[in-house]
Amino acid sequence: MTRPPGSERATSTYRPPRDAFWFARTRNYTIFVLRELTSVLVAWTIVFLLLLVGALLGGTFQDFTTLAAQPWMIAVNVVALVATVFHAVTFLNLAPKATVVRLDGWRVPAWMIQGGNHSAWLALSVLIAYFILRSP
């Protein structure tokens, strides 16, 4: 249904224009937006690993290694590694804010939860590195 000209409502809400760089005002906003943007590179890492598995199962591993050895592909994967590490660290640091752990009515401090998360991540990384990097 259309309204005749001049009959617009005079009580419409004023919405000021949004600043394109609203997130740059504070450090917390900037880290929040960077963490969200790193999700794209985390997704690329998953796609790259799926391509690796597909090459291994499909018998095209040599073609995959040729592609992966390209300088631009190495650069993309290094940036993706840094973004994935940033994403993981910020995720693990948010865990105490998302969950409250209580033991006999005592609330476990945030630093203990973060320390446990980071320690488990380090232990798993060392274990995986041991199996991948050991000599045959």
ZASEGU-581664 format. One line per field, with one value per atom (N, C-alpha, C): residue in one letter; x, y, z; atom name; chain. Coordinates in steps of 0.05 Angstrom, whole numbers, plus 5000, padded with zeros to 4 digits. Each point is the difference from the previous one (the first is absolute). Layout:
resn <- [a;...]
c1 <- [X;...]
c2 <- [Y;...]
c3 <- [Z;...]
name <- [CA;...]
chain <- [A;...]
***
This chain:
resn <- [m;m;m;t;t;t;r;r;r;p;p;p;p;p;p;g;g;g;s;s;s;e;e;e;r;r;r;a;a;a;t;t;t;s;s;s;t;t;t;y;y;y;r;r;r;p;p;p;p;p;p;r;r;r;d;d;d;a;a;a;f;f;f;w;w;w;f;f;f;a;a;a;r;r;r;t;t;t;r;r;r;n;n;n;y;y;y;t;t;t;i;i;i;f;f;f;v;v;v;l;l;l;r;r;r;e;e;e;l;l;l;t;t;t;s;s;s;v;v;v;l;l;l;v;v;v;a;a;a;w;w;w;t;t;t;i;i;i;v;v;v;f;f;f;l;l;l;l;l;l;l;l;l;l;l;l;v;v;v;g;g;g;a;a;a;l;l;l;l;l;l;g;g;g;g;g;g;t;t;t;f;f;f;q;q;q;d;d;d;f;f;f;t;t;t;t;t;t;l;l;l;a;a;a;a;a;a;q;q;q;p;p;p;w;w;w;m;m;m;i;i;i;a;a;a;v;v;v;n;n;n;v;v;v;v;v;v;a;a;a;l;l;l;v;v;v;a;a;a;t;t;t;v;v;v;f;f;f;h;h;h;a;a;a;v;v;v;t;t;t;f;f;f;l;l;l;n;n;n;l;l;l;a;a;a;p;p;p;k;k;k;a;a;a;t;t;t;v;v;v;v;v;v;r;r;r;l;l;l;d;d;d;g;g;g;w;w;w;r;r;r;v;v;v;p;p;p;a;a;a;w;w;w;m;m;m;i;i;i;q;q;q;g;g;g;g;g;g;n;n;n;h;h;h;s;s;s;a;a;a;w;w;w;l;l;l;a;a;a;l;l;l;s;s;s;v;v;v;l;l;l;i;i;i;a;a;a;y;y;y;f;f;f;i;i;i;l;l;l;r;r;r;s;s;s;p;p;p]
c1 <- [5017;4983;5018;4996;5016;4986;5015;4989;5002;4981;5001;5024;5011;5023;4994;5019;4997;4988;4993;4987;5019;5026;5020;4997;5007;4998;5022;4993;5019;5015;4992;5011;5021;5010;5020;5025;5013;5023;5024;5016;5024;5022;5013;5023;5024;5019;5024;5016;5015;5016;5021;5004;5019;5028;5018;5028;5011;5014;5010;5022;5014;5021;4994;4975;4991;5017;5011;5015;5027;5010;5027;5001;4977;4999;5013;4997;5012;5014;5019;5016;4982;4981;4983;4983;4989;4985;5018;5024;5018;5007;5006;5007;4975;4976;4976;4997;5003;4996;5022;5025;5022;4995;4990;4995;4978;4980;4979;5010;5018;5011;5019;5013;5017;4985;4974;4984;5002;5003;5003;5026;5021;5026;4999;4985;4997;4985;4980;4985;5019;5018;5019;5017;5009;5017;4985;4975;4984;4997;4995;4998;5027;5022;5027;5005;4992;5004;4982;4975;4983;5011;5012;5013;5024;5014;5022;4990;4979;4988;4989;4987;4990;5023;5022;5023;5012;5001;5011;4983;4974;4981;4996;5003;4996;5024;5023;5024;5013;4993;5011;5017;5014;5016;5023;5012;5021;4991;4976;4989;4994;4990;4995;5025;5021;5025;5012;4996;5009;4985;4974;4984;5008;5003;5006;5028;5018;5027;5002;4978;5001;5003;5017;5005;4975;4980;4976;4984;5001;4985;5013;5027;5014;4993;5000;4993;4972;4981;4972;4999;5014;4999;5014;5021;5014;4981;4987;4980;4977;4991;4979;5008;5025;5010;5000;5010;5000;4972;4982;4972;4987;5006;4989;5010;5025;5012;4986;4997;4987;4971;4986;4973;4999;5018;5000;5006;5020;5007;4977;4988;4978;4976;4996;4978;5005;5025;5006;5000;5006;4999;4971;4981;4972;4986;5012;4987;4991;5017;4990;4976;4997;4977;4975;5003;4977;4990;5018;4992;5010;4984;5008;5004;5024;5007;5001;4985;4999;5008;5017;5008;4993;4981;4991;4992;4986;4992;5021;5024;5022;5002;5000;5002;5029;5005;5027;5008;5023;5008;5005;4996;5003;5028;5020;5027;5005;4987;5003;4987;4977;4986;5016;5010;5016;5026;5013;5025;4996;4978;4994;4995;4985;4994;5026;5017;5024;5020;5001;5017;4992;4974;4990;5006;4997;5006;5030;5017;5029;5007;4989;5006;4991;4976;4991;5018;5008;5017;5027;5011;5026;4997;4978;4996;4996;4985;4996;5026;5015;5026;5019;5000;5017;4995;4974;4994;5004;4997;5004;5029;5016;5028;5020;4992;5020;5012;5024;5013;4988;4998;4989;5019]
c2 <- [4977;5023;5025;5017;5025;5023;5018;5024;5024;5017;5024;5017;5016;5017;5019;5004;5019;4988;4974;4989;4982;5004;4985;5006;4982;5004;5019;5018;5019;4989;4977;4989;4978;4999;4979;5004;4978;5001;5009;5018;5010;4979;4993;4981;5014;5007;5013;4981;5011;4982;4985;4975;4984;5004;5003;5003;4974;5000;4975;4988;5016;4989;5002;4993;5001;4982;4979;4980;5010;5021;5010;5019;5005;5019;4988;4974;4988;4975;4992;4976;4975;4999;4976;4997;5021;4999;4990;5011;4993;4970;4990;4971;4984;5008;4986;4997;5022;5000;4984;5002;4985;4970;4993;4971;4990;5016;4991;4998;5018;4999;4976;4992;4977;4974;5000;4977;4992;5020;4994;4984;5008;4985;4973;4998;4974;4981;5011;4985;4991;5018;4993;4977;5001;4978;4973;5000;4976;4991;5018;4993;4989;5012;4991;4971;4995;4973;4980;5008;4982;4995;5020;4996;4980;5002;4981;4972;4996;4973;4990;5017;4992;4992;5014;4994;4973;4995;4975;4976;5004;4978;4997;5022;4999;4994;4998;4994;5024;5024;5024;5016;4985;5014;5016;4990;5015;5027;5000;5025;5019;4989;5017;5012;4984;5011;5021;4997;5021;5026;4998;5024;5012;4983;5010;5012;4994;5011;5027;5009;5027;5021;5021;5021;5014;5005;5013;4982;4974;4981;4998;5001;4999;5026;5022;5026;4999;4990;4998;4982;4978;4981;5010;5016;5012;5021;5016;5019;4985;4979;4984;4987;4992;4988;5021;5024;5021;5007;5002;5006;4978;4975;4978;4999;5006;5001;5023;5023;5023;4993;4986;4992;4980;4981;4980;5013;5017;5013;5017;5016;5016;4983;4978;4981;4988;4991;4988;5021;5025;5021;5007;4995;5007;4978;4976;4978;5006;5014;5005;5019;5017;5018;4985;4979;4985;4979;4989;4979;5007;4992;5004;4972;4995;4974;5003;4983;5000;4973;5001;4975;5004;4985;5002;5029;5013;5028;5021;4992;5018;5005;5025;5006;4999;4983;4998;5026;5012;5026;4997;5022;5001;4992;5008;4993;4970;4986;4971;4986;5010;4989;5006;5024;5007;4984;4998;4985;4971;4988;4973;4996;5019;4999;5002;5020;5004;4977;4989;4977;4976;4995;4977;5004;5025;5006;4995;5009;4996;4971;4985;4971;4985;5006;4987;5008;5025;5009;4986;4997;4986;4971;4987;4972;4996;5017;4998;5005;5020;5007;4976;4987;4977;4978;4993;4979;5008;5026;5008;5004;5011;5007;4979;4978;4980;4987;4990;4988;4972;4993;4973;4978]
c3 <- [5000;5000;5000;4981;4998;5014;5010;5013;4981;5002;4983;5008;4981;5006;5023;5017;5022;5025;5000;5023;5016;4997;5016;5029;5017;5029;5009;5016;5011;5024;5010;5025;4994;4976;4995;5017;5007;5017;4985;5012;4987;5005;4979;5002;4989;5017;4990;4982;4981;4983;5016;4994;5014;4990;5018;4993;4989;4978;4988;5017;5016;5016;5030;5007;5028;5018;4989;5015;5008;4987;5005;5024;5012;5023;5025;5005;5023;4993;5017;4995;5000;5019;5002;4974;4990;4975;4977;4999;4978;5001;5024;5003;4993;5008;4993;4970;4985;4971;4987;5009;4989;5004;5024;5005;4982;4995;4981;4972;4992;4973;4996;5021;4998;4994;5005;4993;4971;4983;4971;4995;5013;4996;5014;5022;5013;4980;4987;4980;4977;4991;4979;5009;5026;5010;4998;5007;4998;4971;4982;4971;4991;5008;4991;5010;5025;5011;4986;4993;4984;4973;4987;4975;5002;5023;5005;5002;5016;5003;4974;4984;4974;4981;5001;4984;5008;5026;5010;4992;5002;4993;4970;4986;4971;4983;5013;4985;4986;5007;4987;5020;5017;5020;4988;4979;4987;4989;4988;4990;5023;5022;5024;5011;5002;5010;4982;4974;4981;5005;5004;5006;5027;5020;5027;5001;4982;5000;4986;4988;4987;5022;4994;5020;5010;4982;5009;5019;4995;5017;5027;5001;5025;5016;4986;5014;5011;4985;5010;5024;4999;5022;5025;4997;5023;5013;4984;5011;5013;4988;5012;5026;5002;5025;5022;4994;5020;5009;4980;5006;5017;4994;5015;5028;5004;5027;5016;4987;5014;5007;4982;5004;5024;5000;5021;5027;5001;5026;5011;4983;5009;5008;4986;5008;5027;5005;5026;5022;4994;5021;5007;4982;5005;5016;5003;5013;5029;5016;5028;5000;4980;5000;4991;4985;4990;5019;5017;5018;5028;5020;5028;5011;5010;5011;5030;5014;5029;5011;5021;5014;5029;5010;5028;5007;4981;5005;4995;4995;4994;4970;4992;4971;4992;4979;4990;4986;5007;4987;4970;4987;4971;4991;5015;4991;5001;5018;5001;4976;4992;4977;4975;4997;4977;4999;5023;5002;4993;5009;4993;4970;4988;4972;4983;5007;4985;5004;5025;5005;4984;4999;4984;4971;4990;4972;4994;5018;4997;5000;5019;5002;4975;4990;4976;4976;4998;4978;5001;5024;5002;4993;5008;4994;4969;4988;4971;4985;5009;4988;5003;5022;5005;4979;4996;4981;4971;4994;4972;4993;5019;4994;5007;5012;5008;4975;5002;4977;4995;4974;4994;5006]
name <- [N;CA;C;N;CA;C;N;CA;C;N;CA;C;N;CA;C;N;CA;C;N;CA;C;N;CA;C;N;CA;C;N;CA;C;N;CA;C;N;CA;C;N;CA;C;N;CA;C;N;CA;C;N;CA;C;N;CA;C;N;CA;C;N;CA;C;N;CA;C;N;CA;C;N;CA;C;N;CA;C;N;CA;C;N;CA;C;N;CA;C;N;CA;C;N;CA;C;N;CA;C;N;CA;C;N;CA;C;N;CA;C;N;CA;C;N;CA;C;N;CA;C;N;CA;C;N;CA;C;N;CA;C;N;CA;C;N;CA;C;N;CA;C;N;CA;C;N;CA;C;N;CA;C;N;CA;C;N;CA;C;N;CA;C;N;CA;C;N;CA;C;N;CA;C;N;CA;C;N;CA;C;N;CA;C;N;CA;C;N;CA;C;N;CA;C;N;CA;C;N;CA;C;N;CA;C;N;CA;C;N;CA;C;N;CA;C;N;CA;C;N;CA;C;N;CA;C;N;CA;C;N;CA;C;N;CA;C;N;CA;C;N;CA;C;N;CA;C;N;CA;C;N;CA;C;N;CA;C;N;CA;C;N;CA;C;N;CA;C;N;CA;C;N;CA;C;N;CA;C;N;CA;C;N;CA;C;N;CA;C;N;CA;C;N;CA;C;N;CA;C;N;CA;C;N;CA;C;N;CA;C;N;CA;C;N;CA;C;N;CA;C;N;CA;C;N;CA;C;N;CA;C;N;CA;C;N;CA;C;N;CA;C;N;CA;C;N;CA;C;N;CA;C;N;CA;C;N;CA;C;N;CA;C;N;CA;C;N;CA;C;N;CA;C;N;CA;C;N;CA;C;N;CA;C;N;CA;C;N;CA;C;N;CA;C;N;CA;C;N;CA;C;N;CA;C;N;CA;C;N;CA;C;N;CA;C;N;CA;C;N;CA;C;N;CA;C;N;CA;C;N;CA;C;N;CA;C;N;CA;C;N;CA;C;N;CA;C;N;CA;C;N;CA;C;N;CA;C;N;CA;C;N;CA;C;N;CA;C;N;CA;C;N;CA;C]
chain <- [A;A;A;A;A;A;A;A;A;A;A;A;A;A;A;A;A;A;A;A;A;A;A;A;A;A;A;A;A;A;A;A;A;A;A;A;A;A;A;A;A;A;A;A;A;A;A;A;A;A;A;A;A;A;A;A;A;A;A;A;A;A;A;A;A;A;A;A;A;A;A;A;A;A;A;A;A;A;A;A;A;A;A;A;A;A;A;A;A;A;A;A;A;A;A;A;A;A;A;A;A;A;A;A;A;A;A;A;A;A;A;A;A;A;A;A;A;A;A;A;A;A;A;A;A;A;A;A;A;A;A;A;A;A;A;A;A;A;A;A;A;A;A;A;A;A;A;A;A;A;A;A;A;A;A;A;A;A;A;A;A;A;A;A;A;A;A;A;A;A;A;A;A;A;A;A;A;A;A;A;A;A;A;A;A;A;A;A;A;A;A;A;A;A;A;A;A;A;A;A;A;A;A;A;A;A;A;A;A;A;A;A;A;A;A;A;A;A;A;A;A;A;A;A;A;A;A;A;A;A;A;A;A;A;A;A;A;A;A;A;A;A;A;A;A;A;A;A;A;A;A;A;A;A;A;A;A;A;A;A;A;A;A;A;A;A;A;A;A;A;A;A;A;A;A;A;A;A;A;A;A;A;A;A;A;A;A;A;A;A;A;A;A;A;A;A;A;A;A;A;A;A;A;A;A;A;A;A;A;A;A;A;A;A;A;A;A;A;A;A;A;A;A;A;A;A;A;A;A;A;A;A;A;A;A;A;A;A;A;A;A;A;A;A;A;A;A;A;A;A;A;A;A;A;A;A;A;A;A;A;A;A;A;A;A;A;A;A;A;A;A;A;A;A;A;A;A;A;A;A;A;A;A;A;A;A;A;A;A;A;A;A;A;A;A;A;A;A;A;A;A;A;A;A;A;A;A;A]
***
